[in-house]
Amino acid sequence: MGTEVGKILVPSGVTFCGSVGFFGNGLISGLLRGSVFAQGRLEVAEEGAVVGPVEAENLQVAGEILGDVFVTGILRVMATGRIKGRITTALLSLDDGGAIDGSCSIQSSEKI
């Protein structure tokens, strides 16, 4: 996952309540209370947090998510990242120090 982000959804210091859906790339640096649906890559910055369910193609978490997570591609939990909830993803990368509190299901689209 690169560092380029096309949209800033919730900037640092801002709290947003409601549902967000978008195509492309997004960044959450503030607090989002509600659901997120991203057809693209979503990054939750170290100072960012989501309270609610998250669905994305690719997700990088350096902040905190309190809610269920569904990722069709790669979920990367950085060293400062925290997820509390049920996780379903195709691929998981968990950096040293990153934390998951809940269940995790790895589901590949490939048939064995």
PAZA-137638 format. One record per residue: residue number from 1; residue in three letters; chain; x, y, z of N, C-alpha, C in turn. Coordinates in nm, 2 decimals, padded with zeros to 4 digits. Example, Ala and Ser with C-alpha at 12.3 -4.5 7.8 and 13.67 -1.06 7.14 Angstrom:
2
<pos: 1 | code: ala | unit: A | n_u: 01.32 | n_v: -00.57 | n_w: 00.78 | ca_u: 01.23 | ca_v: -00.45 | ca_w: 00.78 | c_u: 01.32 | c_v: -00.33 | c_w: 00.78>
<pos: 2 | code: ser | unit: A | n_u: 01.28 | n_v: -00.22 | n_w: 00.71 | ca_u: 01.37 | ca_v: -00.11 | ca_w: 00.71 | c_u: 01.29 | c_v: 00.00 | c_w: 00.79>
***
This chain:
112
<pos: 1 | code: met | unit: A | n_u: 00.08 | n_v: -00.12 | n_w: 00.00 | ca_u: 00.00 | ca_v: 00.00 | ca_w: 00.00 | c_u: 00.09 | c_v: 00.12 | c_w: 00.00>
<pos: 2 | code: gly | unit: A | n_u: 00.06 | n_v: 00.21 | n_w: -00.09 | ca_u: 00.14 | ca_v: 00.34 | ca_w: -00.10 | c_u: 00.09 | c_v: 00.44 | c_w: 00.00>
<pos: 3 | code: thr | unit: A | n_u: 00.16 | n_v: 00.56 | n_w: 00.00 | ca_u: 00.12 | ca_v: 00.66 | ca_w: 00.09 | c_u: 00.03 | c_v: 00.76 | c_w: 00.02>
<pos: 4 | code: glu | unit: A | n_u: 00.00 | n_v: 00.75 | n_w: -00.11 | ca_u: -00.09 | ca_v: 00.85 | ca_w: -00.17 | c_u: -00.23 | c_v: 00.82 | c_w: -00.13>
<pos: 5 | code: val | unit: A | n_u: -00.30 | n_v: 00.93 | n_w: -00.09 | ca_u: -00.44 | ca_v: 00.93 | ca_w: -00.06 | c_u: -00.52 | c_v: 01.03 | c_w: -00.14>
<pos: 6 | code: gly | unit: A | n_u: -00.62 | n_v: 00.99 | n_w: -00.20 | ca_u: -00.69 | ca_v: 01.08 | ca_w: -00.29 | c_u: -00.79 | c_v: 01.17 | c_w: -00.22>
<pos: 7 | code: lys | unit: A | n_u: -00.85 | n_v: 01.13 | n_w: -00.11 | ca_u: -00.95 | ca_v: 01.21 | ca_w: -00.04 | c_u: -00.92 | c_v: 01.20 | c_w: 00.11>
<pos: 8 | code: ile | unit: A | n_u: -00.95 | n_v: 01.32 | n_w: 00.18 | ca_u: -00.94 | ca_v: 01.32 | ca_w: 00.32 | c_u: -01.09 | c_v: 01.32 | c_w: 00.37>
<pos: 9 | code: leu | unit: A | n_u: -01.13 | n_v: 01.21 | n_w: 00.43 | ca_u: -01.27 | ca_v: 01.20 | ca_w: 00.47 | c_u: -01.30 | c_v: 01.27 | c_w: 00.60>
<pos: 10 | code: val | unit: A | n_u: -01.21 | n_v: 01.25 | n_w: 00.70 | ca_u: -01.23 | ca_v: 01.31 | ca_w: 00.83 | c_u: -01.10 | c_v: 01.36 | c_w: 00.88>
<pos: 11 | code: pro | unit: A | n_u: -01.07 | n_v: 01.49 | n_w: 00.87 | ca_u: -00.94 | ca_v: 01.55 | ca_w: 00.92 | c_u: -00.92 | c_v: 01.54 | c_w: 01.07>
<pos: 12 | code: ser | unit: A | n_u: -00.80 | n_v: 01.55 | n_w: 01.11 | ca_u: -00.76 | ca_v: 01.55 | ca_w: 01.25 | c_u: -00.84 | c_v: 01.66 | c_w: 01.33>
<pos: 13 | code: gly | unit: A | n_u: -00.89 | n_v: 01.63 | n_w: 01.44 | ca_u: -00.96 | ca_v: 01.72 | ca_w: 01.53 | c_u: -01.11 | c_v: 01.73 | c_w: 01.50>
<pos: 14 | code: val | unit: A | n_u: -01.16 | n_v: 01.66 | n_w: 01.39 | ca_u: -01.30 | ca_v: 01.66 | ca_w: 01.35 | c_u: -01.37 | c_v: 01.53 | c_w: 01.39>
<pos: 15 | code: thr | unit: A | n_u: -01.49 | n_v: 01.54 | n_w: 01.44 | ca_u: -01.58 | ca_v: 01.43 | ca_w: 01.46 | c_u: -01.69 | c_v: 01.43 | c_w: 01.36>
<pos: 16 | code: phe | unit: A | n_u: -01.71 | n_v: 01.32 | n_w: 01.29 | ca_u: -01.82 | ca_v: 01.30 | ca_w: 01.20 | c_u: -01.91 | c_v: 01.19 | c_w: 01.24>
<pos: 17 | code: cys | unit: A | n_u: -02.04 | n_v: 01.21 | n_w: 01.24 | ca_u: -02.14 | ca_v: 01.11 | ca_w: 01.28 | c_u: -02.22 | c_v: 01.08 | c_w: 01.15>
<pos: 18 | code: gly | unit: A | n_u: -02.22 | n_v: 00.95 | n_w: 01.11 | ca_u: -02.30 | ca_v: 00.92 | ca_w: 01.00 | c_u: -02.23 | c_v: 00.81 | c_w: 00.91>
<pos: 19 | code: ser | unit: A | n_u: -02.29 | n_v: 00.77 | n_w: 00.80 | ca_u: -02.23 | ca_v: 00.67 | ca_w: 00.71 | c_u: -02.16 | c_v: 00.74 | c_w: 00.60>
<pos: 20 | code: val | unit: A | n_u: -02.05 | n_v: 00.68 | n_w: 00.56 | ca_u: -01.96 | ca_v: 00.73 | ca_w: 00.45 | c_u: -01.94 | c_v: 00.62 | c_w: 00.35>
<pos: 21 | code: gly | unit: A | n_u: -01.96 | n_v: 00.65 | n_w: 00.22 | ca_u: -01.93 | ca_v: 00.56 | ca_w: 00.12 | c_u: -01.85 | c_v: 00.63 | c_w: 00.01>
<pos: 22 | code: phe | unit: A | n_u: -01.75 | n_v: 00.57 | n_w: -00.05 | ca_u: -01.68 | ca_v: 00.64 | ca_w: -00.16 | c_u: -01.60 | c_v: 00.54 | c_w: -00.25>
<pos: 23 | code: phe | unit: A | n_u: -01.56 | n_v: 00.59 | n_w: -00.36 | ca_u: -01.48 | ca_v: 00.52 | ca_w: -00.46 | c_u: -01.34 | c_v: 00.58 | c_w: -00.45>
<pos: 24 | code: gly | unit: A | n_u: -01.23 | n_v: 00.50 | n_w: -00.46 | ca_u: -01.10 | ca_v: 00.56 | ca_w: -00.46 | c_u: -01.03 | c_v: 00.54 | c_w: -00.32>
<pos: 25 | code: asn | unit: A | n_u: -00.95 | n_v: 00.64 | n_w: -00.29 | ca_u: -00.87 | ca_v: 00.63 | ca_w: -00.16 | c_u: -00.92 | c_v: 00.73 | c_w: -00.06>
<pos: 26 | code: gly | unit: A | n_u: -00.91 | n_v: 00.69 | n_w: 00.07 | ca_u: -00.96 | ca_v: 00.78 | ca_w: 00.17 | c_u: -00.87 | c_v: 00.77 | c_w: 00.30>
<pos: 27 | code: leu | unit: A | n_u: -00.88 | n_v: 00.88 | n_w: 00.38 | ca_u: -00.80 | ca_v: 00.89 | ca_w: 00.50 | c_u: -00.89 | c_v: 00.94 | c_w: 00.61>
<pos: 28 | code: ile | unit: A | n_u: -00.88 | n_v: 00.87 | n_w: 00.72 | ca_u: -00.95 | ca_v: 00.92 | ca_w: 00.84 | c_u: -00.85 | c_v: 00.95 | c_w: 00.95>
<pos: 29 | code: ser | unit: A | n_u: -00.84 | n_v: 01.08 | n_w: 00.98 | ca_u: -00.74 | ca_v: 01.13 | ca_w: 01.08 | c_u: -00.82 | c_v: 01.18 | c_w: 01.21>
<pos: 30 | code: gly | unit: A | n_u: -00.95 | n_v: 01.19 | n_w: 01.20 | ca_u: -01.03 | ca_v: 01.24 | ca_w: 01.31 | c_u: -01.11 | c_v: 01.12 | c_w: 01.36>
<pos: 31 | code: leu | unit: A | n_u: -01.23 | n_v: 01.15 | n_w: 01.41 | ca_u: -01.32 | ca_v: 01.04 | ca_w: 01.47 | c_u: -01.44 | c_v: 01.03 | c_w: 01.38>
<pos: 32 | code: leu | unit: A | n_u: -01.47 | n_v: 00.91 | n_w: 01.33 | ca_u: -01.59 | ca_v: 00.88 | ca_w: 01.25 | c_u: -01.67 | c_v: 00.79 | c_w: 01.33>
<pos: 33 | code: arg | unit: A | n_u: -01.79 | n_v: 00.83 | n_w: 01.37 | ca_u: -01.89 | ca_v: 00.75 | ca_w: 01.44 | c_u: -02.00 | c_v: 00.71 | c_w: 01.34>
<pos: 34 | code: gly | unit: A | n_u: -01.99 | n_v: 00.59 | n_w: 01.28 | ca_u: -02.08 | ca_v: 00.54 | ca_w: 01.18 | c_u: -02.01 | c_v: 00.44 | c_w: 01.09>
<pos: 35 | code: ser | unit: A | n_u: -02.08 | n_v: 00.40 | n_w: 00.99 | ca_u: -02.02 | ca_v: 00.30 | ca_w: 00.90 | c_u: -01.94 | c_v: 00.36 | c_w: 00.78>
<pos: 36 | code: val | unit: A | n_u: -01.85 | n_v: 00.28 | n_w: 00.73 | ca_u: -01.76 | ca_v: 00.32 | ca_w: 00.62 | c_u: -01.77 | c_v: 00.21 | c_w: 00.52>
<pos: 37 | code: phe | unit: A | n_u: -01.80 | n_v: 00.25 | n_w: 00.39 | ca_u: -01.79 | ca_v: 00.16 | ca_w: 00.28 | c_u: -01.70 | c_v: 00.22 | c_w: 00.18>
<pos: 38 | code: ala | unit: A | n_u: -01.58 | n_v: 00.16 | n_w: 00.15 | ca_u: -01.48 | ca_v: 00.21 | ca_w: 00.06 | c_u: -01.46 | c_v: 00.11 | c_w: -00.05>
<pos: 39 | code: gln | unit: A | n_u: -01.49 | n_v: 00.16 | n_w: -00.17 | ca_u: -01.45 | ca_v: 00.08 | ca_w: -00.29 | c_u: -01.31 | c_v: 00.13 | c_w: -00.33>
<pos: 40 | code: gly | unit: A | n_u: -01.21 | n_v: 00.09 | n_w: -00.26 | ca_u: -01.08 | ca_v: 00.14 | ca_w: -00.28 | c_u: -01.00 | c_v: 00.12 | c_w: -00.16>
<pos: 41 | code: arg | unit: A | n_u: -00.90 | n_v: 00.20 | n_w: -00.13 | ca_u: -00.81 | ca_v: 00.19 | ca_w: -00.01 | c_u: -00.85 | c_v: 00.29 | c_w: 00.09>
<pos: 42 | code: leu | unit: A | n_u: -00.86 | n_v: 00.24 | n_w: 00.21 | ca_u: -00.89 | ca_v: 00.33 | ca_w: 00.33 | c_u: -00.78 | c_v: 00.32 | c_w: 00.43>
<pos: 43 | code: glu | unit: A | n_u: -00.74 | n_v: 00.44 | n_w: 00.48 | ca_u: -00.63 | ca_v: 00.44 | ca_w: 00.58 | c_u: -00.69 | c_v: 00.51 | c_w: 00.70>
<pos: 44 | code: val | unit: A | n_u: -00.68 | n_v: 00.45 | n_w: 00.82 | ca_u: -00.71 | ca_v: 00.51 | ca_w: 00.94 | c_u: -00.58 | c_v: 00.55 | c_w: 01.01>
<pos: 45 | code: ala | unit: A | n_u: -00.55 | n_v: 00.68 | n_w: 01.01 | ca_u: -00.43 | ca_v: 00.73 | ca_w: 01.06 | c_u: -00.41 | c_v: 00.71 | c_w: 01.21>
<pos: 46 | code: glu | unit: A | n_u: -00.29 | n_v: 00.73 | n_w: 01.26 | ca_u: -00.26 | ca_v: 00.70 | ca_w: 01.40 | c_u: -00.35 | c_v: 00.78 | c_w: 01.50>
<pos: 47 | code: glu | unit: A | n_u: -00.38 | n_v: 00.90 | n_w: 01.46 | ca_u: -00.47 | ca_v: 00.98 | ca_w: 01.54 | c_u: -00.62 | c_v: 00.96 | c_w: 01.51>
<pos: 48 | code: gly | unit: A | n_u: -00.65 | n_v: 00.87 | n_w: 01.41 | ca_u: -00.78 | ca_v: 00.85 | ca_w: 01.37 | c_u: -00.85 | c_v: 00.73 | c_w: 01.44>
<pos: 49 | code: ala | unit: A | n_u: -00.99 | n_v: 00.74 | n_w: 01.43 | ca_u: -01.07 | ca_v: 00.63 | ca_w: 01.49 | c_u: -01.20 | c_v: 00.62 | c_w: 01.42>
<pos: 50 | code: val | unit: A | n_u: -01.25 | n_v: 00.49 | n_w: 01.41 | ca_u: -01.38 | ca_v: 00.47 | ca_w: 01.36 | c_u: -01.45 | c_v: 00.38 | c_w: 01.46>
<pos: 51 | code: val | unit: A | n_u: -01.58 | n_v: 00.43 | n_w: 01.49 | ca_u: -01.66 | ca_v: 00.36 | ca_w: 01.58 | c_u: -01.78 | c_v: 00.31 | c_w: 01.50>
<pos: 52 | code: gly | unit: A | n_u: -01.78 | n_v: 00.19 | n_w: 01.45 | ca_u: -01.88 | ca_v: 00.14 | ca_w: 01.36 | c_u: -01.81 | c_v: 00.04 | c_w: 01.26>
<pos: 53 | code: pro | unit: A | n_u: -01.90 | n_v: -00.02 | n_w: 01.18 | ca_u: -01.84 | ca_v: -00.12 | ca_w: 01.08 | c_u: -01.77 | c_v: -00.06 | c_w: 00.97>
<pos: 54 | code: val | unit: A | n_u: -01.67 | n_v: -00.13 | n_w: 00.92 | ca_u: -01.59 | ca_v: -00.08 | ca_w: 00.81 | c_u: -01.58 | c_v: -00.19 | c_w: 00.70>
<pos: 55 | code: glu | unit: A | n_u: -01.61 | n_v: -00.15 | n_w: 00.57 | ca_u: -01.59 | ca_v: -00.24 | ca_w: 00.46 | c_u: -01.51 | c_v: -00.17 | c_w: 00.36>
<pos: 56 | code: ala | unit: A | n_u: -01.40 | n_v: -00.24 | n_w: 00.31 | ca_u: -01.31 | ca_v: -00.18 | ca_w: 00.22 | c_u: -01.24 | c_v: -00.29 | c_w: 00.13>
<pos: 57 | code: glu | unit: A | n_u: -01.19 | n_v: -00.24 | n_w: 00.02 | ca_u: -01.11 | ca_v: -00.33 | ca_w: -00.07 | c_u: -00.98 | c_v: -00.36 | c_w: 00.00>
<pos: 58 | code: asn | unit: A | n_u: -00.91 | n_v: -00.25 | n_w: 00.04 | ca_u: -00.78 | ca_v: -00.26 | ca_w: 00.12 | c_u: -00.79 | c_v: -00.16 | c_w: 00.23>
<pos: 59 | code: leu | unit: A | n_u: -00.74 | n_v: -00.20 | n_w: 00.35 | ca_u: -00.75 | ca_v: -00.12 | ca_w: 00.47 | c_u: -00.61 | c_v: -00.12 | c_w: 00.54>
<pos: 60 | code: gln | unit: A | n_u: -00.57 | n_v: 00.00 | n_w: 00.58 | ca_u: -00.45 | ca_v: 00.01 | ca_w: 00.66 | c_u: -00.49 | c_v: 00.09 | c_w: 00.79>
<pos: 61 | code: val | unit: A | n_u: -00.46 | n_v: 00.03 | n_w: 00.91 | ca_u: -00.50 | ca_v: 00.08 | ca_w: 01.03 | c_u: -00.38 | c_v: 00.11 | c_w: 01.12>
<pos: 62 | code: ala | unit: A | n_u: -00.36 | n_v: 00.24 | n_w: 01.15 | ca_u: -00.26 | ca_v: 00.29 | ca_w: 01.24 | c_u: -00.32 | c_v: 00.34 | c_w: 01.36>
<pos: 63 | code: gly | unit: A | n_u: -00.45 | n_v: 00.37 | n_w: 01.35 | ca_u: -00.53 | ca_v: 00.42 | ca_w: 01.46 | c_u: -00.62 | c_v: 00.31 | c_w: 01.52>
<pos: 64 | code: glu | unit: A | n_u: -00.75 | n_v: 00.34 | n_w: 01.54 | ca_u: -00.84 | ca_v: 00.24 | ca_w: 01.61 | c_u: -00.97 | c_v: 00.23 | c_w: 01.54>
<pos: 65 | code: ile | unit: A | n_u: -01.01 | n_v: 00.10 | n_w: 01.54 | ca_u: -01.15 | ca_v: 00.07 | ca_w: 01.48 | c_u: -01.22 | c_v: -00.01 | c_w: 01.59>
<pos: 66 | code: leu | unit: A | n_u: -01.34 | n_v: 00.04 | n_w: 01.63 | ca_u: -01.42 | ca_v: -00.03 | ca_w: 01.72 | c_u: -01.55 | c_v: -00.07 | c_w: 01.64>
<pos: 67 | code: gly | unit: A | n_u: -01.54 | n_v: -00.19 | n_w: 01.58 | ca_u: -01.65 | ca_v: -00.24 | ca_w: 01.50 | c_u: -01.60 | c_v: -00.35 | c_w: 01.41>
<pos: 68 | code: asp | unit: A | n_u: -01.70 | n_v: -00.42 | n_w: 01.34 | ca_u: -01.66 | ca_v: -00.52 | ca_w: 01.25 | c_u: -01.60 | c_v: -00.47 | c_w: 01.13>
<pos: 69 | code: val | unit: A | n_u: -01.50 | n_v: -00.55 | n_w: 01.07 | ca_u: -01.42 | ca_v: -00.51 | ca_w: 00.96 | c_u: -01.43 | c_v: -00.62 | c_w: 00.85>
<pos: 70 | code: phe | unit: A | n_u: -01.46 | n_v: -00.58 | n_w: 00.73 | ca_u: -01.47 | ca_v: -00.67 | ca_w: 00.61 | c_u: -01.38 | c_v: -00.61 | c_w: 00.50>
<pos: 71 | code: val | unit: A | n_u: -01.28 | n_v: -00.69 | n_w: 00.46 | ca_u: -01.18 | ca_v: -00.64 | ca_w: 00.36 | c_u: -01.17 | c_v: -00.75 | c_w: 00.26>
<pos: 72 | code: thr | unit: A | n_u: -01.19 | n_v: -00.71 | n_w: 00.13 | ca_u: -01.18 | ca_v: -00.81 | ca_w: 00.02 | c_u: -01.04 | c_v: -00.83 | c_w: -00.03>
<pos: 73 | code: gly | unit: A | n_u: -00.95 | n_v: -00.74 | n_w: 00.01 | ca_u: -00.81 | ca_v: -00.75 | ca_w: -00.03 | c_u: -00.72 | c_v: -00.76 | c_w: 00.09>
<pos: 74 | code: ile | unit: A | n_u: -00.63 | n_v: -00.66 | n_w: 00.12 | ca_u: -00.53 | ca_v: -00.67 | ca_w: 00.22 | c_u: -00.57 | c_v: -00.58 | c_w: 00.34>
<pos: 75 | code: leu | unit: A | n_u: -00.57 | n_v: -00.64 | n_w: 00.46 | ca_u: -00.59 | ca_v: -00.56 | ca_w: 00.58 | c_u: -00.45 | c_v: -00.56 | c_w: 00.65>
<pos: 76 | code: arg | unit: A | n_u: -00.40 | n_v: -00.43 | n_w: 00.67 | ca_u: -00.27 | ca_v: -00.42 | ca_w: 00.74 | c_u: -00.29 | c_v: -00.34 | c_w: 00.87>
<pos: 77 | code: val | unit: A | n_u: -00.26 | n_v: -00.40 | n_w: 00.98 | ca_u: -00.27 | ca_v: -00.34 | ca_w: 01.11 | c_u: -00.12 | c_v: -00.30 | c_w: 01.15>
<pos: 78 | code: met | unit: A | n_u: -00.10 | n_v: -00.17 | n_w: 01.15 | ca_u: 00.03 | ca_v: -00.11 | ca_w: 01.18 | c_u: 00.06 | c_v: -00.13 | c_w: 01.33>
<pos: 79 | code: ala | unit: A | n_u: 00.18 | n_v: -00.10 | n_w: 01.37 | ca_u: 00.23 | ca_v: -00.12 | ca_w: 01.51 | c_u: 00.14 | c_v: -00.04 | c_w: 01.61>
<pos: 80 | code: thr | unit: A | n_u: 00.09 | n_v: 00.07 | n_w: 01.57 | ca_u: 00.00 | ca_v: 00.16 | ca_w: 01.66 | c_u: -00.15 | c_v: 00.12 | c_w: 01.64>
<pos: 81 | code: gly | unit: A | n_u: -00.18 | n_v: 00.03 | n_w: 01.55 | ca_u: -00.32 | ca_v: 00.01 | ca_w: 01.51 | c_u: -00.39 | c_v: -00.09 | c_w: 01.61>
<pos: 82 | code: arg | unit: A | n_u: -00.52 | n_v: -00.06 | n_w: 01.63 | ca_u: -00.60 | ca_v: -00.15 | ca_w: 01.72 | c_u: -00.74 | c_v: -00.17 | c_w: 01.65>
<pos: 83 | code: ile | unit: A | n_u: -00.78 | n_v: -00.29 | n_w: 01.65 | ca_u: -00.91 | ca_v: -00.33 | ca_w: 01.60 | c_u: -00.98 | c_v: -00.41 | c_w: 01.70>
<pos: 84 | code: lys | unit: A | n_u: -01.10 | n_v: -00.37 | n_w: 01.74 | ca_u: -01.19 | ca_v: -00.45 | ca_w: 01.83 | c_u: -01.32 | c_v: -00.48 | c_w: 01.76>
<pos: 85 | code: gly | unit: A | n_u: -01.33 | n_v: -00.61 | n_w: 01.73 | ca_u: -01.45 | ca_v: -00.65 | ca_w: 01.65 | c_u: -01.42 | c_v: -00.78 | c_w: 01.57>
<pos: 86 | code: arg | unit: A | n_u: -01.52 | n_v: -00.82 | n_w: 01.49 | ca_u: -01.50 | ca_v: -00.94 | ca_w: 01.41 | c_u: -01.44 | c_v: -00.89 | c_w: 01.28>
<pos: 87 | code: ile | unit: A | n_u: -01.34 | n_v: -00.97 | n_w: 01.23 | ca_u: -01.26 | ca_v: -00.93 | ca_w: 01.11 | c_u: -01.28 | c_v: -01.04 | c_w: 01.01>
<pos: 88 | code: thr | unit: A | n_u: -01.31 | n_v: -01.00 | n_w: 00.89 | ca_u: -01.31 | ca_v: -01.10 | ca_w: 00.77 | c_u: -01.22 | c_v: -01.03 | c_w: 00.67>
<pos: 89 | code: thr | unit: A | n_u: -01.12 | n_v: -01.10 | n_w: 00.62 | ca_u: -01.03 | ca_v: -01.04 | ca_w: 00.52 | c_u: -00.97 | c_v: -01.15 | c_w: 00.43>
<pos: 90 | code: ala | unit: A | n_u: -00.92 | n_v: -01.12 | n_w: 00.31 | ca_u: -00.86 | ca_v: -01.21 | ca_w: 00.23 | c_u: -00.71 | c_v: -01.23 | c_w: 00.27>
<pos: 91 | code: leu | unit: A | n_u: -00.65 | n_v: -01.12 | n_w: 00.30 | ca_u: -00.51 | ca_v: -01.12 | ca_w: 00.35 | c_u: -00.49 | c_v: -01.04 | c_w: 00.47>
<pos: 92 | code: leu | unit: A | n_u: -00.41 | n_v: -01.08 | n_w: 00.56 | ca_u: -00.38 | ca_v: -01.00 | ca_w: 00.69 | c_u: -00.24 | c_v: -00.98 | c_w: 00.71>
<pos: 93 | code: ser | unit: A | n_u: -00.20 | n_v: -00.86 | n_w: 00.74 | ca_u: -00.06 | ca_v: -00.82 | ca_w: 00.78 | c_u: -00.07 | c_v: -00.75 | c_w: 00.92>
<pos: 94 | code: leu | unit: A | n_u: -00.01 | n_v: -00.81 | n_w: 01.02 | ca_u: -00.01 | ca_v: -00.75 | ca_w: 01.15 | c_u: 00.13 | c_v: -00.72 | c_w: 01.20>
<pos: 95 | code: asp | unit: A | n_u: 00.16 | n_v: -00.59 | n_w: 01.21 | ca_u: 00.29 | ca_v: -00.55 | ca_w: 01.25 | c_u: 00.31 | c_v: -00.57 | c_w: 01.40>
<pos: 96 | code: asp | unit: A | n_u: 00.44 | n_v: -00.59 | n_w: 01.44 | ca_u: 00.47 | ca_v: -00.60 | ca_w: 01.58 | c_u: 00.41 | c_v: -00.48 | c_w: 01.66>
<pos: 97 | code: gly | unit: A | n_u: 00.33 | n_v: -00.51 | n_w: 01.76 | ca_u: 00.27 | ca_v: -00.40 | ca_w: 01.84 | c_u: 00.12 | c_v: -00.38 | c_w: 01.80>
<pos: 98 | code: gly | unit: A | n_u: 00.08 | n_v: -00.42 | n_w: 01.68 | ca_u: -00.06 | ca_v: -00.40 | ca_w: 01.64 | c_u: -00.14 | c_v: -00.50 | c_w: 01.72>
<pos: 99 | code: ala | unit: A | n_u: -00.27 | n_v: -00.46 | n_w: 01.74 | ca_u: -00.36 | ca_v: -00.55 | ca_w: 01.82 | c_u: -00.49 | c_v: -00.57 | c_w: 01.76>
<pos: 100 | code: ile | unit: A | n_u: -00.54 | n_v: -00.70 | n_w: 01.77 | ca_u: -00.67 | ca_v: -00.73 | ca_w: 01.73 | c_u: -00.74 | c_v: -00.80 | c_w: 01.85>
<pos: 101 | code: asp | unit: A | n_u: -00.86 | n_v: -00.75 | n_w: 01.89 | ca_u: -00.94 | ca_v: -00.80 | ca_w: 02.00 | c_u: -01.07 | c_v: -00.85 | c_w: 01.94>
<pos: 102 | code: gly | unit: A | n_u: -01.08 | n_v: -00.97 | n_w: 01.91 | ca_u: -01.20 | ca_v: -01.03 | ca_w: 01.85 | c_u: -01.17 | c_v: -01.14 | c_w: 01.76>
<pos: 103 | code: ser | unit: A | n_u: -01.26 | n_v: -01.19 | n_w: 01.68 | ca_u: -01.24 | ca_v: -01.30 | ca_w: 01.59 | c_u: -01.18 | c_v: -01.25 | c_w: 01.46>
<pos: 104 | code: cys | unit: A | n_u: -01.11 | n_v: -01.34 | n_w: 01.39 | ca_u: -01.05 | ca_v: -01.31 | ca_w: 01.26 | c_u: -01.07 | c_v: -01.43 | c_w: 01.17>
<pos: 105 | code: ser | unit: A | n_u: -01.13 | n_v: -01.40 | n_w: 01.05 | ca_u: -01.15 | ca_v: -01.51 | ca_w: 00.95 | c_u: -01.08 | c_v: -01.47 | c_w: 00.83>
<pos: 106 | code: ile | unit: A | n_u: -00.99 | n_v: -01.56 | n_w: 00.78 | ca_u: -00.92 | ca_v: -01.53 | ca_w: 00.65 | c_u: -00.99 | c_v: -01.61 | c_w: 00.54>
<pos: 107 | code: gln | unit: A | n_u: -01.05 | n_v: -01.54 | n_w: 00.45 | ca_u: -01.12 | ca_v: -01.61 | ca_w: 00.34 | c_u: -01.07 | c_v: -01.57 | c_w: 00.21>
<pos: 108 | code: ser | unit: A | n_u: -01.02 | n_v: -01.67 | n_w: 00.14 | ca_u: -00.96 | ca_v: -01.65 | ca_w: 00.00 | c_u: -01.07 | c_v: -01.67 | c_w: -00.10>
<pos: 109 | code: ser | unit: A | n_u: -01.06 | n_v: -01.60 | n_w: -00.21 | ca_u: -01.16 | ca_v: -01.62 | ca_w: -00.32 | c_u: -01.12 | c_v: -01.74 | c_w: -00.40>
<pos: 110 | code: glu | unit: A | n_u: -01.00 | n_v: -01.79 | n_w: -00.38 | ca_u: -00.95 | ca_v: -01.90 | ca_w: -00.46 | c_u: -01.00 | c_v: -02.03 | c_w: -00.41>
<pos: 111 | code: lys | unit: A | n_u: -01.04 | n_v: -02.13 | n_w: -00.50 | ca_u: -01.08 | ca_v: -02.26 | ca_w: -00.45 | c_u: -00.96 | c_v: -02.35 | c_w: -00.44>
<pos: 112 | code: ile | unit: A | n_u: -00.97 | n_v: -02.44 | n_w: -00.34 | ca_u: -00.86 | ca_v: -02.53 | ca_w: -00.32 | c_u: -00.89 | c_v: -02.66 | c_w: -00.38>
***
